[in-house]
Amino acid sequence: MKKLDEKNMTVREERIPFLAEDAVKKARTKTLNSGRNVMEAVNGKLIESHPDGSYRVIRPLAPPITVAPGQKRVRRSK
């Protein structure tokens, strides 16, 4: 196996988001093709997609929280 230098490692790390996106798309398609429903977030809503192409809105989602790199968030207990 070839040793990784910093440049090769950086190039491979940059591919991770594309590989992850492709894997999610394939998993969604495979699940729908097997006759199962898929839950997904679309345009700020939680959607249940059905294999026949129909979908049902489950509920609206809270807006995303912007977090700066290195910032720590603490969840308050109820």
Secondary structure, 3 states (H helix, E strand, C coil): CCCCCHHHHHHHHHHHHHHHHHHHHHHHHHHHHCCCCEEEEECCEEEEECCCCCEEEEEECCCCCCCCCCCCCCCCCC
